[in-house]
Amino acid sequence: MYTVKANIEREGKKMIAIASTAVEDRHGEKVLVEGWETKNFMANPVLLWAHDHSIPAIGNAKNVRTEGKGADAKMVFEPEFHEITPEARAIKAMFDQGIINSFAVGFKPLEAEGNTFTKQELLEISAVNVPANPEARMMAYKSLEN
């Protein structure tokens, strides 16, 4: 499984996160946005903590979609944390306070050309401390209308 960091924007209480871009990551790899297969993921759109499949999900990834084209393309989603477990509540609080501000994707490579993944299946999206994608940073209070 491979992982890539994501950006996050906030408007009020609503968060929009950038789950994937085609920027070269810290592992020297690129993931083309137009190559994402999300059908299976959308049947179970879990939001995990640090790609850990052994603990309960901390929420869901809502409204996963692709925006833009070419070098500006990105896969975005709306993270929704639940209030059921202490871990999920703590991670949500860390996002709310700006302590954590990044997400990453876990995926199964399907096709690649050199260090560029051209087709990949999205397995999960995780809140993370340190991801691979260098474009990941908080983009707070940007209007979603622009």
C-alpha positions as CSV (number, residue, x, y, z in Angstrom):
1,M,0.0,0.0,0.0
2,Y,1.2,3.5,-0.8
3,T,0.4,6.7,0.9
4,V,0.2,10.4,-0.1
5,K,-0.5,13.4,2.1
6,A,-3.5,15.8,1.6
7,N,-4.3,19.4,2.1
8,I,-7.2,20.7,4.1
9,E,-9.4,23.8,3.9
10,R,-11.9,25.0,6.4
11,E,-15.0,27.1,6.0
12,G,-16.8,27.5,9.3
13,K,-17.1,24.0,10.7
14,K,-16.9,22.3,7.3
15,M,-13.6,20.9,6.2
16,I,-12.5,20.2,2.6
17,A,-9.4,18.1,2.3
18,I,-7.2,17.6,-0.7
19,A,-6.5,13.8,-0.7
20,S,-4.2,13.6,-3.7
21,T,-2.4,15.7,-6.3
22,A,0.2,14.7,-8.9
23,V,3.1,16.4,-7.2
24,E,6.2,14.3,-6.7
25,D,6.2,13.1,-3.2
26,R,9.0,12.5,-0.7
27,H,9.5,9.0,-2.0
28,G,10.1,10.3,-5.6
29,E,6.8,9.1,-6.9
30,K,3.8,10.7,-8.5
31,V,0.1,9.7,-8.5
32,L,-2.0,10.9,-11.4
33,V,-5.3,12.2,-10.2
34,E,-7.2,11.1,-13.3
35,G,-6.1,7.5,-12.5
36,W,-8.1,7.1,-9.2
37,E,-10.6,4.3,-9.0
38,T,-12.9,5.0,-6.1
39,K,-15.9,2.7,-6.7
40,N,-15.0,0.1,-4.0
41,F,-13.9,2.8,-1.6
42,M,-17.2,4.7,-1.9
43,A,-19.0,1.5,-0.7
44,N,-17.1,1.9,2.6
45,P,-15.6,5.4,2.8
46,V,-13.6,5.0,6.0
47,L,-11.5,7.7,7.5
48,L,-8.6,6.0,9.5
49,W,-6.0,7.2,11.9
50,A,-2.4,6.8,10.4
51,H,-3.4,4.0,8.0
52,D,-4.1,1.7,10.9
53,H,-6.6,-0.9,9.7
54,S,-6.5,-2.7,13.1
55,I,-8.4,0.0,15.0
56,P,-11.9,1.3,14.4
57,A,-12.3,4.1,11.9
58,I,-12.4,7.7,13.2
59,G,-14.9,8.8,10.7
60,N,-15.9,8.9,7.0
61,A,-14.6,10.5,3.9
62,K,-17.7,12.2,2.3
63,N,-18.1,13.6,-1.2
64,V,-14.9,12.3,-2.7
65,R,-14.4,13.9,-6.1
66,T,-11.9,15.2,-8.6
67,E,-11.5,18.9,-9.2
68,G,-9.4,20.7,-11.8
69,K,-7.4,19.3,-14.7
70,G,-3.8,18.6,-15.6
71,A,-1.2,19.9,-13.1
72,D,-4.0,21.6,-11.1
73,A,-6.1,18.4,-10.7
74,K,-6.8,17.2,-7.2
75,M,-8.9,14.6,-5.5
76,V,-10.8,16.2,-2.6
77,F,-13.2,15.0,0.1
78,E,-15.0,16.2,3.2
79,P,-13.7,14.5,6.4
80,E,-16.4,13.7,8.9
81,F,-15.2,12.6,12.4
82,H,-17.5,10.7,14.6
83,E,-17.9,11.2,18.4
84,I,-18.1,7.5,19.4
85,T,-14.6,6.6,20.5
86,P,-12.2,8.7,22.6
87,E,-9.6,8.4,19.8
88,A,-11.9,9.9,17.2
89,R,-12.9,12.7,19.5
90,A,-9.2,13.5,20.4
91,I,-8.1,13.5,16.7
92,K,-11.1,15.8,15.8
93,A,-10.1,18.1,18.6
94,M,-6.5,18.2,17.3
95,F,-7.8,19.2,13.9
96,D,-10.0,21.8,15.4
97,Q,-7.1,23.3,17.3
98,G,-4.7,23.2,14.4
99,I,-2.4,20.6,16.0
100,I,-2.9,18.2,13.1
101,N,-3.8,19.4,9.6
102,S,-3.1,16.7,7.2
103,F,-4.6,13.6,5.6
104,A,-3.1,10.9,3.4
105,V,-4.4,8.2,1.0
106,G,-3.7,4.5,1.0
107,F,-3.9,2.9,-2.4
108,K,-3.3,-0.2,-4.4
109,P,-1.2,0.5,-7.6
110,L,-2.8,-0.9,-10.7
111,E,-0.7,0.7,-13.5
112,A,2.6,2.6,-13.5
113,E,5.1,4.2,-15.8
114,G,8.4,4.5,-14.0
115,N,7.9,6.4,-10.8
116,T,4.4,7.6,-11.9
117,F,1.2,5.7,-10.9
118,T,-1.2,6.1,-13.7
119,K,-4.0,4.0,-12.3
120,Q,-4.7,3.1,-8.7
121,E,-7.5,1.9,-6.4
122,L,-8.2,4.1,-3.4
123,L,-8.3,1.8,-0.3
124,E,-8.6,4.4,2.5
125,I,-8.0,8.0,3.6
126,S,-6.2,8.6,6.9
127,A,-5.6,11.5,9.2
128,V,-1.8,11.6,9.7
129,N,1.0,13.4,11.5
130,V,3.6,13.2,8.7
131,P,2.7,12.3,5.1
132,A,4.6,12.0,1.9
133,N,3.1,14.7,-0.3
134,P,5.0,18.0,0.3
135,E,2.0,20.1,-0.8
136,A,0.1,19.1,2.3
137,R,-0.5,22.1,4.6
138,M,-3.4,23.8,6.3
139,M,-5.2,26.2,4.0
140,A,-7.5,27.7,6.7
141,Y,-10.5,29.9,6.1
142,K,-10.3,29.9,2.3
143,S,-13.6,30.4,0.7
144,L,-14.9,27.4,-1.1
145,E,-16.7,29.7,-3.5
146,N,-13.4,31.0,-5.1
